[in-house]
Amino acid sequence: MSQHSLLIWLDANINESEDDYKAALHELRCIIASVATFTDVRECLDFLSKIKNKKVVMIVSGSLGQQIIPEIQEWPQLESVYVFCGNQSIHEKWARQIPKVRGVHTQIDPILKALQIDHENCARAMIAISFNGIDTLFKYAQLLKETLLEIEDDDQKSIKQFIHYCHLQDDIAEDQISKVESEYHCHTPIWWYTAPYFMNSMLNYGLRLMDVDVIINMRFFIRDLNQRIEKLYHEQQSSNKIMAPFQLFRGQALSVGDFDKMKQTKGGFVSFNTFLSASRNSQVSFENFARSSAIHNPNLVGILFVINIDPSLCSTLSTSFADVTNEGFFEDCEEEILFTMHTVFRIDQIQHIDDDDTDRLWQVDLTLTGNDDHDLNALTGHIRQGFHWATGWLRIASILMALGESSKAEQLYNSLLEVASSDEDRANYNHQLGSVYYNMNKYSKALSSYERSLEIRKVALPPNHPDLATSYNSIGNVYRNKGDNSQALSWYQQAIEIRKLALPANHPDLATSYSNIGSTYEDMGDYSTALSWFEQSLEIRKVALSADHSDLPATYDNIGAVYYKMGEHTKALSWYEKALKAREKVLVPDHSDIATSYNNIGVLYYSIGEYSKALSFLEKAHEIDRKALPPNHPHIAQSKKNIENIKKKL
């Protein structure tokens, strides 16, 4: 069960004042925080019918179950049913006809054990998995992990903030919140993560959905848990506890969509975007978590991951892992190994497992990657370069923007503004919030946020400080996109005046200002003036930037676009091809910037009537965009439209 599950216990003989029922309810609430009890069928049905956004597990007596379960078995909110009765053989007859009935029992203990396995299955299914070349999140997962772990704050203050946040939620048991509040430092983070409380499911939920509130409030636990695993890892390595190559096993369910992605990525990489647990026990991993998932849910595929690890390569690993047998909440029967967050594996083999009861069982062989993996380094190196300017929460918000999660970035900046304690932070957060609105095309809101930031900076900073130029430049961007080119030029000129005084002559920020002015003149149709400004920008960037910097091919594109609009297609094509060549040297083949080059060249060929060439480049651009960008990104719709237009011409 996840944090967002509910358990209903229906039995005419429930008496919560009796010790046996009290003890059973306590055990149940350790697994599922929200438990509702009923003795009346109609009241139970009325309650269940109003549940829309939670999955429900039911424990029901034999007689009432026979009465109610056939009526509600198709209700989507009902996940599974356990029959708790006095005569197992009688009630198994009708229960066998209903797929959602997971078992008929005369004792509570087998139900508790089954619920615990279901809880673990749900927790595993909640772990976000991303694949290189398909999921945008994959590219940013490692940087996201590094950034979260770099953020330092007051531990006690963070725990108090977390407890306050938990009290505001309606699906966390108060006794569990109180336990965390009073006993957090009495146990290790591994104990809390493996305990049947809400910490595990809340964290997995937050990281799966990139829920800003959860990530902010659980940042201390993410850091503590990661550090504890790393500490155990080094202790166990130094004591030679794990030396020979070995295998670990992890059973879990995947959606059909995720499994299809995995098959497409064979030979590539998969990232588990939270803390990953695996076991030395293949049988438990297979039966409890792979096979049971496939049998009980026709919409899921049961996967047995076989993870190959060579400890002799541990010095090059980017991930730590530790045997947590002695620190877990339960007496370990699964021989658990826990990995640090965002572990990356190479997908080696995928093979079907024959089974009499289901055809949806597969074994997937994985190998843990190291820092010396060239392919993985190529994927992540340029991502880091793009975020070198930001640290901490600013970088987290920027990653959210890159993932197409503008509303979550907006939420994060507003949360940070509420606790900002300095003029510098307030100015920076307002400015970045303006950038979020700018990218959402909400120009009035962007302007308001930029202006708030500027007012703070005018008071707090000297008159020629570079941050003031940044504000002026951003305000100019808003006016240019609103079509007010004269206002845009005015703000850009103010930015240039400060940058000429405050920065070296070949500073990249000056190149940015020149480029922005060039774009404004391009918008005004003054192409020769635009070309002059772009060329000045290029001269600085050639000197100031490394040969593999993304701003260089972007400038080539700007110059190519001006020539294209001037009707000089040969020159335009030359600059576009120069941009493509520069990108192909340093970027992975499916990078979105390469798609930009393909698109530019394709559109040019289309405009001069070379439709076959145009189609070839635009289809390549669309294929990359489809993999590299969020599904709702405007580039995807535009490239699809361009392709449709060309096909009409052929």
C-alpha positions in Angstrom: 0.0 0.0 0.0 1.2 3.5 -0.7 0.7 6.5 1.4 -2.4 7.1 -0.6 -4.1 3.7 0.2 -6.9 3.0 2.6 -7.9 -0.2 4.4 -11.5 -1.0 5.1 -12.4 -3.7 7.6 -16.0 -4.9 7.4 -17.1 -7.4 10.0 -20.4 -7.5 12.0 -18.5 -8.7 15.1 -15.8 -5.9 15.2 -15.4 -4.6 18.8 -12.5 -2.1 18.9 -12.5 -2.2 22.7 -11.5 -5.9 22.8 -7.7 -6.5 23.1 -7.5 -8.8 20.1 -9.1 -6.2 17.8 -7.0 -3.5 19.3 -3.8 -5.4 18.6 -4.9 -6.3 15.1 -5.8 -2.7 14.3 -2.4 -1.5 15.6 -0.6 -4.0 13.3 -2.7 -3.0 10.4 -2.0 0.7 10.9 1.7 0.0 10.9 1.2 -1.1 7.3 -1.6 1.2 6.1 -2.0 4.5 8.0 -5.7 5.0 7.2 -8.0 2.2 8.5 -11.8 2.4 8.6 -13.9 -0.2 10.3 -17.6 -1.0 9.6 -20.1 -3.5 11.0 -22.9 -2.5 8.6 -22.8 -3.3 4.8 -24.8 -0.3 3.7 -22.7 2.1 5.6 -19.6 0.5 4.2 -20.9 0.7 0.6 -21.9 4.4 1.1 -18.4 5.2 2.4 -16.6 3.2 -0.4 -18.7 4.8 -3.2 -17.4 8.3 -2.2 -13.7 7.3 -2.5 -12.3 8.6 -5.8 -8.5 9.2 -5.5 -7.3 6.3 -3.3 -6.9 2.6 -3.7 -8.8 0.5 -1.2 -7.9 -2.8 0.4 -10.6 -4.7 2.2 -10.6 -7.2 5.0 -14.1 -8.7 5.2 -15.8 -11.5 7.1 -17.0 -14.5 5.2 -20.7 -13.9 5.4 -20.6 -10.2 4.7 -18.0 -10.7 2.0 -20.2 -13.1 0.2 -22.9 -10.5 0.3 -20.9 -7.4 -0.7 -17.8 -8.4 -2.8 -19.7 -9.6 -5.9 -21.5 -6.2 -6.0 -18.3 -4.1 -5.8 -15.7 -6.3 -7.5 -15.5 -4.1 -10.6 -15.3 -0.8 -8.7 -12.0 0.8 -9.8 -11.1 2.1 -6.3 -11.1 -1.5 -4.9 -7.6 -2.9 -5.2 -7.8 -6.2 -3.3 -9.8 -8.2 -0.8 -8.9 -10.6 2.1 -11.6 -12.8 3.6 -11.2 -13.3 7.4 -13.6 -16.1 8.4 -14.2 -19.1 10.7 -14.7 -21.7 7.9 -12.1 -21.5 5.1 -13.4 -24.3 2.9 -16.9 -22.8 2.6 -15.8 -19.3 1.7 -13.1 -20.4 -0.7 -15.8 -21.7 -3.1 -17.2 -18.2 -3.9 -14.0 -16.3 -3.3 -12.2 -18.3 -6.1 -14.6 -16.7 -8.6 -13.5 -13.2 -7.8 -10.0 -12.2 -9.0 -9.5 -9.4 -6.5 -9.8 -11.8 -3.5 -6.2 -12.5 -2.6 -6.9 -15.1 0.1 -9.2 -16.6 2.6 -7.8 -17.0 6.1 -9.0 -18.0 9.6 -6.2 -16.1 11.3 -5.1 -12.5 11.1 -1.4 -13.2 10.9 -1.4 -14.5 7.3 -3.4 -11.4 6.2 -0.8 -9.1 7.9 2.0 -10.9 6.1 0.2 -10.7 2.8 -0.5 -7.0 3.3 3.2 -6.4 4.1 4.2 -8.0 0.8 1.5 -6.0 -1.0 2.9 -2.9 0.8 6.4 -3.6 -0.5 5.1 -4.4 -4.0 3.3 -1.0 -4.1 6.4 0.8 -2.8 8.5 -0.9 -5.5 5.9 0.0 -8.2 6.1 3.6 -7.1 9.8 3.9 -7.8 10.4 6.0 -10.9 12.5 4.4 -13.6 13.9 6.3 -16.5 15.7 5.2 -19.6 18.4 7.0 -21.6 17.3 8.1 -25.1 13.6 7.9 -24.1 13.0 9.7 -20.8 14.0 13.3 -20.3 14.4 12.7 -16.5 17.3 10.2 -17.1 19.6 13.0 -18.3 19.0 15.1 -15.2 18.8 12.4 -12.5 22.4 12.4 -11.5 22.6 16.2 -11.4 19.4 16.2 -9.4 20.9 13.8 -6.9 24.2 15.7 -6.6 22.3 19.0 -6.0 20.0 17.6 -3.3 22.9 16.2 -1.4 24.8 19.5 -1.6 22.1 21.5 0.1 22.9 22.1 3.7 20.5 23.3 6.4 19.7 23.1 10.1 18.8 19.5 10.9 16.6 20.2 13.9 14.8 23.0 12.0 14.3 20.7 9.0 12.8 18.0 11.1 10.4 20.4 12.8 9.4 21.7 9.3 8.8 18.1 8.1 6.6 17.3 11.2 4.5 20.4 10.6 4.1 19.4 6.9 3.0 15.9 7.9 0.4 17.2 10.3 -1.2 19.1 7.3 -1.6 15.8 5.4 -4.8 13.8 5.9 -3.5 10.3 5.3 -0.7 10.0 7.8 -1.5 8.4 11.2 -0.8 10.9 14.0 0.9 8.2 16.1 3.4 7.7 13.3 4.1 11.4 13.0 4.6 11.6 16.8 7.0 8.6 16.6 9.1 10.3 14.0 9.1 13.6 16.0 10.2 12.0 19.2 12.4 9.1 18.0 14.0 10.2 14.7 17.5 10.3 16.1 17.0 7.1 18.1 17.2 5.0 14.9 19.3 5.1 11.7 17.8 6.5 8.5 17.9 2.9 7.1 15.7 1.8 10.0 13.2 4.5 9.1 13.3 3.8 5.4 12.6 0.0 5.9 10.1 0.5 8.7 6.4 0.0 7.8 5.6 3.7 8.3 5.0 6.5 5.9 8.6 7.6 5.3 9.3 5.2 2.5 6.1 5.6 0.5 6.2 9.4 0.9 9.7 9.7 -0.3 9.1 7.3 -3.3 5.9 9.2 -4.2 7.7 12.6 -4.0 10.7 11.5 -6.2 8.4 9.7 -8.7 6.2 12.7 -9.3 8.9 15.3 -8.6 6.5 16.7 -5.9 8.2 19.9 -4.8 6.6 20.0 -1.3 7.7 16.4 -0.5 11.3 16.9 -1.8 11.7 20.2 0.1 10.4 18.8 3.4 12.2 15.4 3.1 15.6 16.8 2.0 17.1 16.2 5.4 16.1 12.5 5.2 17.3 12.1 1.7 20.7 13.5 2.8 20.8 11.4 6.0 19.9 8.2 4.3 22.4 8.7 1.4 25.2 9.5 3.9 24.4 6.4 6.0 24.5 4.1 3.1 27.8 5.6 1.9 29.3 5.2 5.5 28.3 1.5 5.7 29.6 1.0 2.1 33.1 2.2 3.0 33.1 0.3 6.3 32.1 -3.0 4.6 34.5 -2.5 1.7 37.4 -1.8 4.1 36.5 -5.0 6.1 36.4 -7.0 2.9 32.9 -8.1 3.6 32.0 -8.0 -0.1 34.9 -8.9 -2.4 34.1 -11.5 -5.0 31.7 -10.7 -7.9 28.2 -11.4 -6.9 24.6 -11.1 -8.0 21.6 -9.4 -6.4 17.9 -9.8 -7.2 15.0 -7.5 -7.3 11.5 -8.4 -8.2 8.9 -5.8 -9.1 6.1 -4.9 -11.4 6.4 -2.6 -14.4 3.6 -1.1 -16.4 3.4 -2.4 -20.0 4.6 1.0 -21.2 7.7 1.0 -18.9 8.5 -2.5 -20.0 8.3 -1.5 -23.7 10.7 1.4 -22.9 13.1 -1.1 -21.3 13.1 -3.4 -24.3 13.8 -0.4 -26.6 16.7 0.6 -24.3 18.5 -2.8 -24.3 22.2 -2.1 -24.3 21.6 1.4 -22.9 21.0 2.6 -19.3 18.2 2.6 -16.8 18.1 4.8 -13.7 16.2 4.0 -10.5 15.3 7.5 -9.3 15.1 6.8 -5.6 16.9 4.5 -3.1 16.9 1.0 -4.6 16.7 -2.2 -2.5 17.8 -5.6 -3.8 18.3 -9.0 -2.2 20.7 -12.0 -2.3 17.6 -14.2 -2.1 16.4 -14.9 -5.7 13.4 -17.0 -4.6 11.8 -14.4 -2.4 12.4 -11.7 -5.0 10.8 -13.8 -7.7 7.8 -15.3 -5.9 6.8 -12.4 -3.7 7.5 -9.5 -5.9 7.8 -10.5 -9.6 5.5 -13.5 -10.0 2.8 -12.3 -7.6 2.6 -8.9 -9.4 2.1 -10.5 -12.8 -0.5 -13.0 -11.5 -2.6 -10.6 -9.5 -2.7 -7.7 -12.0 -3.2 -8.2 -15.7 -2.0 -4.7 -16.5 1.4 -5.3 -15.1 4.6 -7.2 -16.1 6.5 -9.1 -13.5 10.2 -8.4 -13.6 13.1 -10.2 -11.9 16.1 -8.0 -12.1 19.4 -9.8 -11.9 22.0 -7.3 -10.9 25.7 -8.1 -11.5 28.3 -6.4 -9.4 32.1 -6.7 -9.5 33.5 -5.2 -6.3 37.0 -5.0 -7.9 35.5 -2.1 -9.9 34.1 -0.4 -6.8 36.7 2.4 -6.8 35.1 3.6 -10.1 31.5 3.3 -9.1 29.4 6.4 -8.9 27.0 4.7 -6.5 27.4 3.2 -3.1 25.5 0.2 -1.8 25.5 -1.5 1.6 24.3 -4.7 3.3 21.6 -3.4 5.7 20.7 -6.7 7.4 21.6 -5.4 10.8 20.0 -1.9 10.4 16.6 -2.7 8.8 13.4 -2.6 10.7 12.6 -6.2 10.2 14.6 -9.3 11.1 16.0 -9.6 7.6 14.8 -12.7 5.7 15.5 -11.1 2.4 19.2 -10.3 2.9 18.7 -6.8 1.7 21.2 -4.5 0.0 20.3 -0.8 -0.3 21.7 1.5 -3.0 22.1 5.2 -2.8 19.7 7.4 -4.8 19.6 7.5 -8.6 21.5 4.3 -9.3 22.3 3.7 -13.0 22.7 0.3 -14.6 23.4 -0.9 -18.1 20.7 -3.2 -19.5 22.4 -6.4 -20.7 19.8 -9.1 -21.4 16.0 -9.4 -21.4 14.5 -12.9 -21.5 11.1 -14.4 -21.0 10.4 -16.6 -18.0 8.1 -19.6 -18.7 5.3 -20.0 -16.1 2.1 -22.0 -16.1 0.0 -19.2 -14.6 1.1 -16.1 -16.5 3.0 -15.1 -19.7 4.0 -11.7 -18.2 7.2 -12.7 -16.5 10.6 -11.5 -17.6 14.2 -11.6 -16.4 16.3 -8.5 -17.0 20.1 -8.6 -16.4 21.7 -5.4 -15.3 25.3 -4.3 -14.6 26.1 -1.5 -12.2 28.0 1.3 -14.1 31.1 3.1 -13.0 32.6 6.6 -13.3 34.7 5.3 -16.2 31.8 4.4 -18.4 32.4 6.6 -21.5 28.8 6.4 -22.8 27.3 7.4 -19.5 29.8 10.3 -19.0 29.0 11.5 -22.5 25.3 11.6 -21.6 25.8 13.6 -18.3 28.8 15.8 -19.1 27.0 18.4 -21.1 24.0 18.5 -18.8 26.3 19.7 -16.0 27.8 22.4 -18.2 24.3 23.8 -18.9 23.7 24.3 -15.2 27.1 25.5 -14.0 25.7 28.9 -13.0 23.2 27.6 -10.5 23.6 25.8 -7.2 21.2 24.4 -4.5 17.5 25.1 -4.9 18.1 27.4 -7.9 19.6 24.4 -9.7 16.7 22.1 -8.7 14.2 24.7 -10.1 16.2 24.9 -13.3 16.1 21.1 -13.7 12.4 21.2 -13.2 12.2 23.8 -16.0 14.3 21.5 -18.2 11.9 18.7 -17.5 9.0 20.8 -18.6 7.7 21.1 -15.1 7.2 24.9 -15.1 4.4 24.9 -12.6 6.5 22.9 -10.1 9.4 25.3 -10.6 7.0 28.2 -9.9 5.8 26.4 -6.8 9.4 25.9 -5.6 10.4 29.6 -6.1 7.3 30.8 -4.3 8.1 28.4 -1.4 11.7 29.7 -1.3 10.5 33.3 -1.3 8.4 32.6 1.8 11.5 31.6 3.8 14.0 33.9 2.1 16.0 35.8 4.8 18.3 38.1 2.7 17.9 40.7 0.0 20.2 38.7 -2.2 17.9 35.6 -1.9 14.7 37.6 -2.5 16.2 39.3 -5.5 17.5 36.0 -7.0 14.3 34.1 -6.4 12.1 36.8 -7.8 14.3 37.0 -10.9 14.2 33.2 -11.4 10.5 33.2 -10.9 10.3 35.8 -13.6 12.3 33.4 -15.9 9.7 30.7 -15.1 6.8 32.9 -16.1 8.8 34.1 -19.2 9.2 30.5 -20.3 5.5 29.9 -19.7 4.7 32.9 -22.0 3.1 34.7 -19.0 4.9 38.0 -19.8 3.0 40.3 -17.5 3.8 38.1 -14.5 7.4 37.7 -15.7 7.7 41.5 -15.9 6.3 42.0 -12.4 8.7 39.4 -10.9 11.7 40.9 -12.8 10.8 44.4 -11.6 10.5 43.3 -8.0 14.0 41.8 -8.3 15.3 44.9 -9.9 13.9 47.2 -7.1 15.6 45.1 -4.5 18.9 45.1 -6.4 18.8 48.9 -6.9 18.7 49.4 -3.2 21.1 46.6 -2.2 23.7 46.9 -4.9 26.1 49.5 -6.3 24.8 51.2 -9.5 27.2 49.3 -11.9 26.8 45.8 -10.4 26.5 43.1 -13.1 23.3 41.7 -11.5 21.5 45.0 -12.4 22.5 44.3 -16.0 21.0 40.9 -15.7 17.7 42.4 -14.6 17.8 45.0 -17.4 18.5 42.2 -20.0 15.7 40.0 -18.8 13.2 42.9 -18.8 14.3 43.6 -22.4 13.6 40.0 -23.3 10.0 40.3 -22.0 9.4 43.5 -24.1 11.0 41.9 -27.2 8.7 38.9 -26.9 5.7 41.2 -26.4 6.7 42.9 -29.7 7.7 46.2 -28.1 11.1 46.4 -29.8 11.9 50.0 -28.9 11.4 49.3 -25.2 13.5 46.1 -25.6 16.4 48.0 -27.2 16.2 50.6 -24.4 16.6 48.0 -21.7 19.3 46.1 -23.6 21.3 49.3 -23.9 21.1 49.8 -20.2 22.5 46.3 -19.7 25.3 46.9 -22.2 26.3 50.1 -20.5 26.8 48.4 -17.1 28.5 45.4 -18.6 31.0 47.5 -20.5 31.9 49.2 -17.3 31.8 46.2 -15.0 33.1 43.3 -17.1 36.1 42.5 -19.3 35.8 43.3 -23.0 35.5 39.7 -24.0 33.1 38.6 -21.2 30.3 36.1 -22.4 27.6 38.3 -20.9 28.5 41.1 -23.3 28.2 38.6 -26.1 24.7 37.8 -24.8 23.7 41.5 -24.9 25.0 41.8 -28.4 23.1 38.7 -29.4 19.8 40.0 -27.9 20.1 43.3 -29.7 20.8 41.4 -32.9 17.6 39.4 -32.4 15.6 42.6 -31.8 16.8 44.1 -35.1 16.1 40.8 -36.8 12.5 41.0 -35.5 12.3 44.5 -36.8 13.4 43.3 -40.3 16.7 45.3 -40.2 18.8 42.2 -41.2 22.1 44.0 -42.0 22.1 45.6 -38.5 21.1 42.3 -36.9 24.0 40.5 -38.7 26.5 43.1 -37.4 25.4 42.5 -33.8 25.5 38.7 -34.2 29.0 38.9 -35.6 30.2 41.0 -32.7 28.7 38.4 -30.3 30.4 35.6 -32.2 33.8 37.3 -32.0 33.6 37.4 -28.2 32.3 33.9 -27.9 35.1 32.5 -30.0 37.6 34.0 -27.5 35.7 33.6 -24.3 34.1 30.2 -24.6 35.5 26.7 -25.1 35.1 25.0 -28.5 32.4 22.7 -27.2 30.2 25.5 -25.6 26.6 25.4 -26.7 26.4 29.2 -27.3 28.8 28.9 -30.3 26.5 26.8 -32.5 23.5 28.9 -31.2 25.3 31.9 -32.7 25.9 30.1 -36.0 22.2 29.4 -36.1 21.4 33.1 -35.5 23.6 34.2 -38.3 22.2 31.4 -40.6 18.6 32.6 -39.7 19.4 36.1 -40.8 20.8 35.0 -44.1 17.8 32.7 -44.6 15.5 35.7 -44.1 17.6 37.8 -46.5 17.0 35.1 -49.1 20.7 34.1 -49.2 20.0 30.3 -48.8 23.5 29.1 -49.7 25.1 31.2 -46.9 22.3 30.2 -44.5 22.8 26.5 -45.2 26.6 26.9 -44.6 26.0 28.4 -41.1 23.3 25.8 -40.3 25.7 23.0 -41.3 28.5 24.6 -39.3 26.2 24.6 -36.2 25.2 20.9 -36.8 28.9 19.9 -37.2 29.9 21.6 -34.0 27.0 19.9 -32.1 27.7 16.5 -33.5 31.3 16.7 -32.2 30.4 17.1 -28.6 26.8 16.0 -28.1 25.2 12.6 -28.0 23.2 11.8 -31.2 19.8 12.2 -29.6 20.4 15.6 -28.0 17.7 18.2 -28.5 20.2 20.8 -29.9 21.0 18.4 -32.8 17.3 18.2 -33.5 17.3 22.0 -33.7 20.0 21.9 -36.4 18.1 19.2 -38.3 15.0 21.3 -38.1 16.7 24.4 -39.4 18.2 22.6 -42.3 15.0 20.8 -43.1 13.0 24.0 -43.1 15.5 25.7 -45.4 15.3 22.8 -47.9 11.5 22.9 -47.8 11.6 26.7 -48.6 13.7 26.1 -51.7 11.6 23.1 -52.9 13.9 20.3 -52.1 11.2 18.3 -50.3 12.9 14.9 -50.1 15.9 16.4 -48.3 13.6 18.5 -46.2 11.6 15.4 -45.1 14.8 13.5 -44.2 16.1 16.2 -41.9 12.7 17.0 -40.3 11.9 13.4 -39.6 15.3 13.1 -37.8 14.5 16.2 -35.8 11.1 14.9 -34.9 12.4 11.5 -33.7 14.9 13.2 -31.4 12.4 15.7 -30.1 9.9 12.9 -29.3 12.5 11.2 -27.1 14.4 14.2 -25.6 11.6 16.6 -24.8 8.5 16.5 -22.6 5.4 15.2 -24.5 3.7 18.6 -24.4 6.7 20.6 -25.7 5.7 22.9 -28.6 8.7 21.7 -30.7 7.1 18.3 -31.0 3.8 19.6 -32.4 5.6 22.0 -34.7 7.9 19.4 -36.2 5.0 17.0 -36.7 3.1 19.8 -38.5 6.2 20.5 -40.7 6.4 16.9 -41.7 2.7 16.7 -42.6 3.1 19.8 -44.8 6.0 18.3 -46.7 4.3 15.0 -47.3 1.5 16.9 -49.0 4.1 18.3 -51.5 5.6 14.9 -52.4 
